[in-house]
């Protein structure tokens, strides 16, 4: 999966590639999809949600440029697969999921893998986690109509956020950098995500 889908497409961040080689993706997919765990695409994880395509996980994580010292906020825990990778590459991770059953399952898998530098929250991630802010990095793994203002507020100066922005069905992946309190946006390419549902996202 890493050689054919990620390295071959031009991602050469060795720390990231090593993390993706080590984290057992098959643990994060439903048992009836075990044989497809390393497919080159997203897979259903229940509740109408998906585990993202391996390449998009790699692309978003690479765009965060993690050095290992960062406090990261992830919105959209889903299966917990992306969370496990962030935990390998950053100092600490706070992850938020609005669907409690997904959060519970992700938490169980990460505990079984011995991941300790993560805190789980259930609720509307479009509001961020003010009592944990500021964050050096923010990753949103669901599609937002725009950059949720609370997330930009909770981003540290010099920090980076990566998120899909656009309509419910098609979006652009963007990297937001906070420079002197202002937002600089870089466009990384087209993508398709499930919607970010919440006060600063799409209506349910
Ligand atoms: N990164 C995940 C993985 O590796 O499995 C995939 C995440 S899935 C594409 C997007 C997730 O965002 C879904 O689990 C969905 O329930 C969650 N979500 C949507 N709106 C949310 C919100 N306002 N706050 C927190 N999570 C939200």
Boltz pocket constraint, residues with backbone or C-beta under 6 A from the ligand:
constraints:
  - pocket:
      binder: B
      contacts: [[A, 49], [A, 50], [A, 51], [A, 52], [A, 75], [A, 76], [A, 77], [A, 78], [A, 79], [A, 80], [A, 81], [A, 82], [A, 83], [A, 96], [A, 97], [A, 98], [A, 99], [A, 102], [A, 123], [A, 124], [A, 125], [A, 126], [A, 141], [A, 142], [A, 193], [A, 194], [A, 195], [A, 196], [A, 197], [A, 198], [A, 201]]
      max_distance: 6.0
